[in-house]
Amino acid sequence: MQLITAFLERDTDLLKDESRMSGYADSLSFPRSTEEVSKILKSTNEKVTVQGNRTGLTGGAVPYGGHILNITRMTEIFSVEDNIVHCQAGLLLSDLTKYLKEFNLFLPPDPTEKSACLGGMVACNASGARTLRYGPFRPWVLGLTIVLPDGEIVELERGEVFANGYDFKLKTQSGKVISASLPEYQMPQVKNAAGLYIHEDMDLIDLFIGSEGVLGVITEIKLKVIRLPEKVVAVTSFFETEKSALDFVDMSRNSNVHPAALEYFDENSLEMLRNERQSNPSFIDLQELPENYYTAVYLEIHANSKEEQDQMLQEVADIITECGGNSAHTWLAITQSDFDNLQYFRHATPEIVNLTIDRRRKEYPKLTKLGTDMAVPDDRLYDVMNLYRSDLEKAGLEYVIFGHIGDNHLHVNIIPRNEAEYNLGKALYLDWSKQIVSWGGTVSAEHGIGKFKIDFLKLMYQEETISEMVRIKELFDKDLILNIGNLFKVGERV
């Protein structure tokens, strides 16, 4: 069976991902197994870009020539036993979620993009709204099968292969031994998806999680899953000032409620939703937002009993009142229909931003939105919000601010009206990144670096540190063929 085919004009959609970047390629494959991935890598001398469903926002799946290895036909679920699911890396999160419901189980990190492949989520250490309580993908990954760029296969189980300090040895299925010393550097103590994950005496499985595919191709995954909570309920609270909303966030995450999620929507987000609901029939099903709803916070509760749920809801109600909110202006979600409405509300914000940009691209084809993915320590939440707000208002740019505020991880979407505003927004993004790094934050909390944010990684780590990361890549990928252009500008031809 022929695994590799020539790249044809009909395949041009595979040259893009959600970053709106575009590339080029010479050949293409859709393997169905680890063994086929190994054969492809052994048989090609081309540069190889690994793709899932191309939902990433940083250009990681955009090829810079050579071969596209697309894993979307690797969708088998091998087993679900003892709260561990073993599956192929091309399986969509939406399909896994549906399957797990039959067993009353769920994958806690809950990334927002349900049409993404699990392999891409592991490669980026993906996270979502519930990461506040459950953490990102990393701690839920218990096993990986990885094909190295030379076709060698590595199987890793969490808890079995550790570094000795910063020295490590890794054995492939064929018996080949890879050994070296890991670089010694400090990562920010915040939600982070920027650069290779390194620490002393680390479990070697963690080196590949969040590596953005530059070390090997993830083909099979074992994930820890847990039972669905007995009670899941959510409230969306509305406040008349931004400070009241931030106070609510700060008090809620330090309360006995232990929220599973805290999501934020600023006044521009709410106004944009109001306007689109009125003018675009596609959004008529959005819940109506009265004018006095200035800013909103979504809070989700997971409880083990009705009694515990009611206690938590009462505490949330008390915090809302203390922060100047009003229970009469609060949405409560208990049924699946309620949650579907709130999910629609959450996803509508970035969707409308993208629609707005698409309209403006008709006049200015080079425009894209500018979306931040930065996070700061807890004690800098008020500071970073003031930074964003003051700079954006001074610049006169159109924008919305929303996202995972419980992790101090907000998405600022700048919506330029022309190329001059686009360039102004890029300059702001760079200034913010420098300030946030100086506060101990990260330039990427969940989307990764990909090809789009390589220069931002250089703000977090010294040149010597990045060179050490490149050395680790070269250890696994001596010919520099795999996912070139991701994380580092090494072996890249554009």
C-alpha positions in Angstrom: 0.0 0.0 0.0 1.3 3.4 -1.0 1.5 5.6 2.2 3.0 8.8 0.6 1.2 10.6 -2.2 2.0 13.8 -4.1 0.5 17.0 -2.8 -2.3 18.1 -5.2 -4.3 21.3 -5.7 -7.3 19.7 -4.0 -5.3 19.4 -0.8 -4.7 23.2 -0.4 -6.9 23.4 2.8 -4.1 21.4 4.5 -1.7 24.3 4.0 -3.5 26.4 6.7 -4.6 26.3 10.3 -6.7 28.6 12.5 -3.8 31.0 12.7 -4.7 32.1 9.2 -1.1 31.5 8.2 -0.5 29.5 5.0 2.4 27.3 3.7 3.4 24.9 1.0 4.1 21.2 0.7 5.3 18.5 -1.8 3.8 15.3 -0.5 1.1 14.0 1.9 0.2 10.9 4.0 -2.7 9.8 6.2 -1.2 7.0 8.4 -3.5 4.7 10.4 -1.1 3.2 12.9 2.2 3.7 14.8 3.8 1.3 12.4 2.8 3.3 9.4 4.1 6.5 10.9 7.4 4.8 11.5 7.6 3.5 7.9 6.8 7.0 6.6 9.5 8.6 8.7 12.1 6.0 7.7 11.3 6.3 4.0 11.4 10.1 3.6 14.2 12.5 3.6 11.9 15.5 3.4 11.0 17.9 6.1 7.8 16.6 7.9 5.0 18.7 9.4 2.6 16.8 11.6 -1.0 17.8 11.5 -4.1 16.9 13.4 -7.4 18.8 12.7 -5.5 22.1 12.2 -7.3 23.9 15.1 -4.2 25.6 16.5 -3.8 29.4 16.6 0.0 29.7 16.3 0.7 28.1 12.9 2.1 24.9 14.3 0.4 22.7 11.6 1.4 25.0 8.7 4.0 23.2 6.5 7.2 24.9 5.3 7.7 22.6 2.4 8.3 18.9 2.4 5.8 16.3 3.7 2.5 16.6 5.6 1.9 13.7 8.0 -1.8 14.0 8.9 -3.0 11.9 11.8 -6.7 12.4 11.5 -7.4 8.8 10.4 -5.8 7.5 13.6 -9.0 7.6 15.7 -9.2 4.2 17.4 -10.1 3.8 21.1 -8.3 0.6 22.2 -9.7 0.4 25.8 -11.2 2.1 28.8 -10.2 0.3 31.9 -9.6 1.4 35.5 -10.3 5.0 34.6 -7.6 5.0 31.9 -8.5 5.4 28.2 -6.0 4.2 25.6 -6.5 5.7 22.2 -4.8 6.9 19.0 -3.6 10.5 18.8 -5.9 11.5 15.9 -9.1 11.0 18.0 -11.2 14.2 18.3 -11.9 15.5 21.8 -15.6 15.7 21.0 -15.6 12.0 20.0 -13.8 11.0 23.2 -16.1 13.1 25.4 -19.2 11.4 23.8 -17.7 7.9 24.2 -16.7 8.5 27.9 -20.2 9.7 28.8 -21.4 6.1 28.2 -19.1 5.1 31.2 -20.1 8.2 33.2 -16.5 9.5 32.9 -14.9 12.7 31.6 -11.5 14.2 30.9 -11.2 17.0 33.4 -9.0 19.7 31.6 -11.8 20.4 29.2 -10.1 22.3 26.4 -12.4 24.8 24.6 -11.8 23.5 21.0 -13.7 20.2 20.9 -12.8 19.5 17.3 -9.1 19.3 18.1 -7.1 16.0 18.0 -5.8 14.6 21.3 -2.3 14.3 19.9 -2.2 18.1 19.3 -3.6 18.7 22.8 -0.8 16.6 24.3 1.8 18.3 22.1 0.7 21.7 23.3 -0.2 20.7 26.9 -3.7 22.0 26.2 -6.0 23.5 28.8 -9.4 25.0 29.1 -11.9 26.5 31.5 -11.7 23.7 34.1 -7.9 23.8 34.2 -8.5 26.2 37.2 -9.4 23.2 39.3 -8.0 20.2 37.4 -4.8 21.5 35.8 -3.8 21.2 32.2 -3.3 18.1 30.1 0.1 17.1 31.6 -0.9 15.4 34.8 -3.7 13.4 33.0 -1.3 11.9 30.5 -0.2 8.5 31.8 1.3 6.9 28.7 2.6 7.9 25.3 3.8 6.1 22.2 6.1 8.3 20.2 7.8 7.8 16.8 11.1 9.6 16.6 12.1 11.4 13.3 14.3 8.4 12.3 11.4 6.0 12.7 12.4 4.6 16.1 9.5 4.0 18.5 9.5 5.0 22.1 6.9 3.9 24.7 6.7 5.9 27.9 4.6 5.2 31.0 4.3 7.8 33.7 6.4 6.9 36.7 8.8 4.6 34.9 11.6 6.7 33.4 13.1 9.6 35.3 16.0 11.9 34.8 18.8 11.6 37.4 19.1 15.2 38.3 19.3 16.6 34.7 20.9 13.5 33.1 18.7 11.0 31.3 18.7 7.8 29.3 15.8 6.8 27.1 15.6 3.4 25.3 13.6 2.8 22.1 11.7 -0.4 21.2 14.7 -1.6 19.1 17.1 -1.1 22.0 18.7 2.1 20.9 19.7 4.3 23.9 19.5 8.1 23.8 21.3 9.8 26.6 22.1 13.4 27.4 21.9 16.2 30.0 18.8 18.4 30.1 19.3 22.2 30.2 18.9 23.8 33.6 16.5 26.7 33.6 13.5 28.0 35.6 10.0 28.1 34.1 7.5 30.7 35.3 5.3 29.6 38.2 2.1 30.3 36.3 -0.1 28.4 33.8 2.4 28.0 31.0 2.8 26.5 27.5 6.0 28.2 26.3 9.1 26.2 25.6 10.3 22.7 26.6 9.2 21.5 30.0 12.3 20.9 32.1 13.0 20.3 35.8 15.3 18.3 38.0 14.6 14.5 38.3 11.7 14.9 35.9 9.5 12.1 34.5 10.7 11.8 30.9 7.1 11.6 29.6 6.8 15.3 30.5 9.6 16.2 28.1 7.3 15.3 25.2 4.1 16.8 26.6 4.0 20.5 25.5 7.0 20.0 23.1 4.8 21.1 20.1 5.9 18.0 18.1 9.6 19.1 17.7 11.0 15.9 19.3 8.7 13.1 17.9 5.3 12.2 16.6 2.8 11.2 19.3 0.7 8.3 17.9 -0.9 6.7 21.0 -2.0 8.1 24.3 -3.1 6.8 27.7 -5.2 9.3 29.6 -6.5 9.3 33.2 -10.2 10.1 33.3 -12.5 10.4 36.3 -16.2 10.0 37.1 -18.5 12.8 36.2 -19.3 15.0 39.3 -22.6 14.1 41.0 -23.7 17.8 40.7 -22.5 20.4 38.2 -24.0 23.8 38.3 -22.9 27.2 37.1 -23.7 30.9 37.6 -23.0 33.8 35.4 -22.8 37.0 37.5 -23.0 40.5 36.1 -21.3 43.5 37.7 -21.5 47.3 37.1 -17.7 47.8 37.3 -14.6 45.9 36.3 -13.2 46.1 39.8 -16.3 44.5 41.3 -15.9 41.6 38.8 -12.2 41.2 39.7 -13.0 41.3 43.4 -15.5 38.5 42.8 -12.9 36.4 41.0 -10.3 36.9 43.7 -12.7 36.1 46.5 -14.2 33.1 44.7 -11.0 31.3 44.0 -9.9 31.7 47.6 -13.2 30.5 49.0 -14.5 27.0 50.0 -16.3 26.8 46.7 -13.1 25.6 44.8 -14.6 26.6 41.5 -13.9 24.3 38.5 -13.9 27.3 36.2 -13.9 31.1 36.3 -14.4 32.8 32.9 -14.5 36.6 32.3 -16.2 38.8 29.7 -15.5 42.5 29.6 -18.0 45.3 28.7 -16.8 45.3 25.1 -17.5 41.6 24.8 -21.0 42.0 26.1 -21.7 45.0 23.8 -20.4 43.1 20.8 -22.7 40.2 21.7 -25.7 42.6 22.0 -25.0 44.2 18.6 -24.5 40.9 16.7 -27.6 39.4 18.2 -29.6 42.3 16.9 -28.0 42.5 13.4 -27.1 38.9 12.6 -29.8 36.3 12.4 -27.2 33.6 13.0 -26.9 34.8 16.7 -30.6 35.2 17.5 -30.4 32.3 20.0 -28.0 34.2 22.2 -29.4 35.0 25.6 -30.5 38.7 25.8 -28.1 40.9 27.7 -29.8 43.9 29.4 -28.0 47.2 29.1 -27.1 47.3 32.8 -25.0 44.2 32.4 -21.5 45.8 32.2 -19.1 42.9 32.8 -19.7 39.2 33.5 -18.0 36.3 35.3 -18.9 32.6 34.7 -18.3 30.3 37.7 -18.7 26.5 37.6 -19.2 24.3 40.6 -18.6 20.6 40.9 -20.1 19.0 44.0 -20.5 15.5 45.4 -24.0 15.9 46.7 -27.0 18.2 46.6 -26.2 19.4 50.1 -22.6 20.4 49.1 -23.9 22.0 46.0 -26.4 24.2 47.9 -23.7 25.2 50.4 -21.4 26.3 47.6 -24.2 28.2 45.8 -25.0 30.1 49.0 -21.4 31.0 49.5 -21.2 32.2 45.8 -24.4 34.3 46.4 -22.8 35.9 49.4 -19.7 36.8 47.5 -21.8 38.3 44.6 -23.6 40.5 47.1 -20.4 41.5 48.9 -18.9 42.5 45.5 -21.9 44.7 44.5 -23.7 42.2 42.3 -27.3 41.3 42.4 -28.7 37.8 42.5 -31.7 39.0 40.4 -29.2 39.7 37.6 -27.5 36.3 37.8 -28.0 33.3 35.4 -28.1 29.9 36.9 -27.3 26.8 34.8 -28.4 23.3 36.1 -29.9 21.5 33.1 -28.0 20.5 30.0 -30.0 23.0 28.0 -28.8 25.7 30.4 -25.2 24.7 29.9 -25.6 24.6 26.1 -26.8 28.2 26.2 -23.9 29.3 28.3 -21.4 27.3 26.1 -22.9 29.1 23.1 -22.5 32.4 24.9 -18.8 31.7 25.7 -17.9 30.6 22.1 -19.8 33.4 20.4 -17.3 36.0 21.5 -14.2 34.8 19.6 -16.5 33.7 16.7 -17.9 37.2 16.3 -14.3 38.6 16.5 -13.3 36.3 13.6 -16.4 37.3 11.6 -15.5 41.0 12.1 -12.0 40.5 10.9 -13.2 38.5 7.9 -15.4 41.4 6.9 -12.5 43.9 7.2 -10.1 41.7 5.3 -12.2 42.3 2.1 -10.7 45.8 2.2 -7.4 45.0 3.9 -6.4 41.4 3.0 -3.4 41.3 5.3 -5.5 41.9 8.5 -5.8 39.3 11.2 -7.0 39.6 14.8 -4.3 40.0 17.4 -5.1 37.6 20.3 -3.0 37.4 23.4 -2.4 34.2 25.4 -0.4 35.5 28.4 -0.8 34.8 32.1 0.5 36.5 35.2 0.9 35.5 38.9 -2.2 35.9 41.2 -0.9 39.2 42.7 -0.7 40.8 39.2 -4.2 40.3 38.0 -5.3 43.9 38.8 -2.1 45.2 37.4 -2.3 43.4 34.1 -5.9 44.4 33.6 -5.0 48.1 34.2 -2.1 47.7 31.7 -4.3 46.3 29.0 -7.1 48.8 29.5 -5.0 51.9 29.7 -2.9 51.1 26.7 -5.8 50.1 24.5 -7.9 53.2 25.4 -4.9 55.5 24.8 -4.3 53.8 21.4 -8.0 54.1 20.4 -8.1 50.4 19.3 -11.2 48.2 19.1 -10.8 45.2 21.4 -12.5 42.6 23.7 -11.1 41.0 26.8 -12.3 37.5 27.8 -11.1 34.2 29.0 -9.7 32.1 31.9 -9.5 34.7 34.5 -9.3 32.2 37.4 -5.7 31.4 36.1 -5.0 35.1 35.4 -5.1 34.1 31.8 -7.1 36.5 29.7 -7.4 36.7 26.0 -7.1 40.3 24.7 -8.4 40.3 21.1 -7.4 43.5 19.3 -9.7 44.0 16.2 -7.8 46.3 13.8 -9.7 48.4 11.3 -6.8 48.9 9.0 -3.1 48.0 8.6 -1.9 51.0 10.6 -4.0 49.8 13.6 -2.7 46.2 13.1 0.9 47.4 13.4 0.0 49.5 16.4 -1.6 46.4 18.0 1.5 44.3 17.3 3.7 46.9 19.0 1.4 46.9 22.1 1.5 43.1 22.2 5.3 43.2 22.3 5.3 45.8 25.1 2.9 43.8 27.1 4.9 40.6 26.7 8.0 42.3 28.1 6.1 43.7 31.1 4.4 40.4 31.8 7.6 38.4 31.7 9.2 40.9 34.1 6.3 40.1 36.5 7.0 36.4 36.4 4.4 35.6 33.8 4.4 33.8 30.4 3.8 34.8 26.8 1.8 31.7 26.2 -0.4 30.0 28.8 -2.2 27.5 26.5 -1.8 27.9 22.8 2.0 27.3 22.6 4.6 29.2 20.5 4.3 27.5 17.1 5.6 29.6 14.2 3.8 32.7 15.2 5.3 33.5 18.6 9.0 32.5 18.3 10.2 36.0 19.0 8.1 36.1 22.1 9.8 33.0 23.5 13.0 35.0 23.3 11.6 37.4 25.8 11.2 34.6 28.4 14.5 32.8 28.0 18.0 33.9 27.3 19.6 33.0 24.0 21.8 30.4 25.7 18.7 28.7 27.1 16.9 28.5 23.8 20.1 27.1 22.2 20.0 24.4 24.9 16.4 23.6 23.9 17.6 23.4 20.3 20.3 21.0 21.4 17.6 18.7 22.9 15.7 18.8 19.6 18.9 17.9 17.6 19.4 14.9 20.0 16.1 13.4 18.8 16.0 14.9 15.3 19.7 15.1 14.1 18.7 15.8 10.5 16.3 18.6 11.5 13.2 17.3 9.6 10.4 17.4 12.1 8.0 20.3 12.5 10.6 22.8 11.4 9.7 26.4 12.3 7.9 25.5 15.5 9.4 26.9 18.7 12.7 27.7 17.1 14.0 29.2 13.8 16.2 26.2 13.1 16.5 24.3 9.8 13.8 26.5 8.4 13.4 27.4 4.8 10.6 29.9 4.0 
